[in-house]
Amino acid sequence: MQLTTPVDIVPQKRLYNFEDTFVLLGSCFSQHIAQKMRQAYINVVENPFGVQYNPMSIAKCMQWLKSDELFTEADLVYYDGLYHSMLHHGEFSSVSKEQTLSNINDTLQKVRQTIRRSKQVNFVVTFGTAYVYLQDDEVVSNCHKMPARQFVRQRLTVGEIVDTWSKIAQENHEANFQFTVSPIRHKKDGLHNNQLSKAILHLAIEQIGVDYFPAYEIMMDELRDYRFYAEDMLHPSDLAVEYIWQQYKKQSFTPQAQQQIEDAEQVWRMQNHVMLHPDTAQAKEFKEKTEQKYKLIKQKYSWIEKS
C-alpha cells in the first residue's frame, strides 16, 4: 500500500565533497539545513546578513560578499532606540551605531575570509517569497517594525529574478550554485498569493538553469500530512527536517561524502549524548571512546578544529 507521493531524487549535475565549504543564504529553511551540516562538522556559513526571504535581498548579500567594501554610518538608520541596517536582520541591531557596524562588518569580513581560503565554495540559496518591500525605491531585507507607510510592497517578475541571478552565477562561475524554494507558506500573503509567489520562484530557478533541490515538493507532496508540521502548521517539524536532510544528502553529495557525513554525524551524536550517570566506569569509557573518535576526525579533516 502506497501512503505517500514519493519525490524522485535524481543526483545533481555537480556532486559535493565532504571537504567543500558551503554558504547558505535565504529563508529560515536554510537554517535547518545549516544546522544539519554543522552536526556533520561540515564547513558551513549560514546567513551572514541574517534570514533573507526574497531573491533581490539575497542578491544584494552576494554582491557585498564579493566586494571589499564595508558598511558605514551612512548605511544605518535609527528607529525606536536602535541603529539598524535595512539589509540585515534585527539581530545585528544595537543601541550603539559603532556596535551595529562592528556586528555587521566583523561577520562580513570573517565570511569573506572563509570563502577566499576555501578550495571549493558551494552557494545554497533558498528563496522564500517573490514579494519585496521597497523604501525610497530600494529593496529592503527587513522593515524593523517601521511604519508601513514608509514602504511599497511589490511582487517580483520571473524576468527580474532571472536577469539578476543569471548575472550573479556567471560572475561567480568558479563556485557551485544550488537553489531551493522554501516549503514554508507565507500565510500573511494569503494562501492564493503565496502560491503565485512560489510559482514565480520555481519558474525563475528553472530559467536560471542551475541545480535545484526539491525541498518544496518533498514537503508539499511526500510529507503532506500535518504530523510533519510544527505547531504553527506552517513550518516543518523536526522529523520533516531530518527526512529532507536525508534526501538532500542523497542528491547533493558523492557516495564517499555521504559515508563521511554519516561517520561525522555519529561522532557528533556521541559528543552530545547526555549520560544519566556520568561518574560510572561505563560513562568514562564512553567519554574516552568519543574523544578518540573526535581526535581522529579532526586529524583527518583540518577545518573541523577551526570550525
C-alpha angles and dihedrals in degrees: 000000000000111000099171140042104244118216114223110242108208117183111252123245096257114035121209128239126222092244095054122114117239127204112193117198133176142036127013089270087074087061090064093054092044090054091052090049092051089052087058093047090245114160099250136164115200125204102320088193095043126254114340125190112181128061095239095055090049089049090055089053090054090052092052092048089053096049132071096225125114131213117261137193088273089066093058133084127199118225136154094354096310139094111232140184113219088215095054138069118255091255087081094053123104142172086248122064089209091055092046091052090046091051091050102041098040090055092044093051093048092051092047090053092049092051094046096050094046121102094212126017123194119194113207108193123191118195114204106177142001091219119101136186119222127202114189088348092304123116111239128201097209131020093202090216092293118156112291091230089072092065139062118211119215138166117233121233125233090246094054092053094044094049093050099044098039087059092048092050091050093048090051097041092143090065130069120241126204123177132202133177115226112244089210109112118226097223093179088068090056120254094266093051089045089057091049090049094050091047091056090051092050093049092048094051090048091055094045086061102216133130115294130198113206099225089139094052093046092053096041098044114014094038096032095137116100091232085079092060132084121245093278089061089228107075124062118257123240089261091054092048091051091050092049090048091054090052091046092056091051093053102036110037134062116251089253092051091049090057092046090051091051090052091048092047090053090055091048091051090050091050092050097043110121112222116218091208107024095176097062123105090244092054092049091049090050090050092051091048090050093050091050092051092048091048091052094049091049091052091051097045113038098195093063093074090052094046 
